[in-house]
């Protein structure tokens, strides 16, 4: 008889555990469904990025490498009324003809509230960055012509925040065109190419530009 009671007790315990697990699973599904409905209803919009300035401080063209230092000023705006943005990681670097000419610089993680604007001004540099021979030669020709086209790129991860709910991590890729041109009285390519003076000093950022943002 005691054995029978023991089996009944085990059976009852298993039923209770099964019921509890089913309730817990149902609760998780309901919460996830509500979060999905809220997410789809609010339709988070990707942040907008703008390149406000790029100062090319120095450049040194070796063979086959390139050393450069630049300071960029980037602005980001959260266009959402009810969705915040967590910037978990943002790596910024400069490319020329699809080749990196500075090493990535990581911006500090941060939260951006509704309709907020954030501005960063990191200094980007690269020492003896390997580039193809034709890239270094093209850079020399562009500087001599008084016109250089660069791209400032951002590779990062973001999360959306709606109330107390925070989404999973999403990839963010930003590309900002930077046009540099020789100003009035700009100097031609010459001894000033290597260092901070001469042709490099004469190249100025033409105008603020909007950036393309992908996820």
C-alpha positions in Angstrom: 0.0 0.0 0.0 2.8 2.4 0.9 4.4 1.6 -2.5 1.1 2.5 -4.2 1.0 5.8 -2.4 4.6 6.5 -3.3 3.8 6.0 -7.0 0.7 8.2 -6.8 2.8 10.9 -5.1 5.4 10.7 -7.9 2.7 10.9 -10.5 1.1 13.9 -8.9 4.5 15.6 -8.6 5.3 15.0 -12.2 1.9 16.5 -13.2 2.5 19.6 -11.1 6.0 20.1 -12.5 4.7 19.6 -16.0 1.9 22.1 -15.4 4.3 24.6 -14.0 6.6 24.3 -16.9 3.7 24.7 -19.4 2.5 27.8 -17.6 6.0 29.3 -17.6 6.4 28.5 -21.3 3.1 30.1 -22.0 4.1 33.2 -20.1 7.3 33.5 -22.0 5.5 33.2 -25.3 2.9 35.8 -24.3 5.6 38.3 -23.2 7.6 37.7 -26.4 4.4 38.2 -28.5 3.6 41.4 -26.7 7.1 42.7 -27.2 6.9 41.8 -30.9 3.6 43.6 -31.3 4.9 46.7 -29.6 8.1 46.6 -31.7 6.1 46.3 -35.0 3.6 48.9 -33.9 6.3 51.5 -33.1 8.4 50.7 -36.2 11.9 51.8 -35.0 13.6 53.9 -37.6 17.4 53.7 -38.1 19.4 56.6 -36.8 20.6 59.3 -39.1 24.3 60.1 -39.5 26.0 63.3 -40.8 29.6 64.0 -41.5 30.1 67.6 -40.3 33.9 67.9 -40.8 37.1 66.1 -41.7 40.5 67.6 -41.1 43.4 65.8 -42.8 46.3 66.6 -40.5 49.1 64.6 -42.1 49.7 62.0 -44.8 52.9 60.1 -45.7 52.9 58.0 -48.8 55.4 55.2 -48.7 55.8 52.1 -50.9 53.6 50.2 -50.6 52.1 51.8 -47.4 50.3 54.9 -46.2 50.4 56.8 -42.9 47.7 59.3 -42.2 46.1 61.3 -39.4 42.6 62.9 -39.6 40.0 64.2 -37.2 36.4 63.7 -38.1 33.2 65.2 -36.6 30.2 63.0 -36.8 26.6 63.7 -35.7 23.9 61.1 -35.1 20.2 61.7 -34.6 17.6 59.4 -33.2 14.5 60.1 -35.3 12.1 58.0 -33.1 9.6 59.5 -30.7 9.2 56.5 -28.5 12.2 54.3 -29.2 15.7 54.8 -27.6 18.9 53.5 -29.2 21.8 51.7 -27.4 25.0 52.0 -29.3 26.8 48.9 -28.1 29.8 49.3 -30.4 30.9 51.8 -33.1 34.2 51.4 -34.9 35.1 54.4 -37.1 37.8 54.4 -39.9 38.6 56.1 -43.2 38.9 54.5 -46.6 40.3 55.6 -49.9 39.3 53.7 -53.1 37.8 50.9 -50.9 41.0 50.5 -48.9 41.3 51.4 -45.2 43.9 54.2 -44.6 43.3 54.4 -40.8 42.8 51.8 -38.2 39.4 51.5 -36.6 38.8 53.6 -33.5 36.1 52.4 -31.1 33.6 55.1 -29.8 32.4 54.6 -26.2 29.1 52.7 -25.8 26.2 55.0 -25.1 22.4 55.4 -25.0 20.6 57.9 -27.2 17.2 59.0 -26.1 14.2 60.0 -28.2 15.0 62.6 -30.8 18.4 63.2 -29.3 21.5 64.2 -31.2 25.0 63.0 -30.4 28.3 64.4 -31.7 31.6 62.6 -31.8 35.1 64.0 -32.9 37.5 61.1 -32.8 41.1 61.4 -34.2 41.8 58.6 -36.7 45.2 57.5 -37.7 47.1 54.7 -39.4 50.8 54.1 -39.3 52.3 52.4 -42.4 49.0 50.9 -43.4 49.6 48.5 -46.3 47.9 49.6 -49.6 48.1 48.5 -53.2 50.7 50.4 -55.2 48.1 51.9 -57.5 46.2 53.3 -54.5 49.3 55.3 -53.3 49.9 56.5 -56.8 46.2 57.5 -57.2 46.4 59.4 -53.9 49.5 61.4 -55.2 47.7 62.3 -58.4 44.5 63.4 -56.5 46.5 65.6 -54.1 48.4 67.1 -57.1 45.0 67.8 -58.7 43.7 69.4 -55.5 40.8 67.0 -55.0 40.6 63.9 -52.8 37.5 61.8 -52.2 37.5 59.7 -48.9 34.9 57.7 -47.1 34.4 57.7 -43.4 32.9 54.4 -42.3 31.2 53.1 -39.1 30.8 49.5 -38.3 28.8 48.8 -35.1 26.0 47.1 -33.2 22.9 48.7 -31.8 19.8 47.8 -29.7 16.4 49.3 -29.6 14.7 50.3 -26.3 11.0 50.6 -25.9 10.0 51.3 -22.3 11.7 48.7 -20.2 12.0 46.3 -23.2 15.4 46.1 -25.0 15.8 44.3 -28.3 18.5 42.0 -29.4 21.6 43.3 -31.1 21.5 44.5 -34.7 24.4 45.3 -37.1 24.8 48.9 -38.2 27.0 50.0 -41.1 27.4 53.7 -42.0 29.2 55.2 -45.0 29.9 59.0 -45.2 31.5 60.6 -48.3 34.1 63.2 -47.5 35.2 65.5 -50.3 38.4 67.5 -49.8 39.5 70.2 -52.2 42.3 72.8 -52.4 41.2 76.1 -51.1 42.2 79.6 -52.5 46.0 79.8 -52.7 46.4 76.0 -52.2 49.8 74.7 -52.8 50.6 72.0 -55.4 52.1 68.6 -54.7 55.6 68.9 -53.6 57.8 68.6 -50.5 54.8 69.3 -48.3 53.2 66.0 -49.2 54.9 64.2 -46.4 53.9 65.8 -43.1 51.4 68.5 -42.1 52.1 71.3 -44.5 52.0 72.0 -48.2 49.5 70.1 -50.3 47.9 68.4 -47.3 47.3 71.7 -45.4 45.6 73.2 -48.5 43.0 70.4 -48.7 39.8 71.5 -47.0 36.5 69.7 -46.3 34.0 71.1 -48.8 30.7 70.7 -47.0 28.7 68.6 -44.5 27.2 65.4 -46.0 24.5 62.9 -45.1 25.5 59.3 -44.7 24.0 56.1 -45.9 22.9 53.8 -43.0 22.4 50.1 -43.4 21.7 47.3 -40.9 
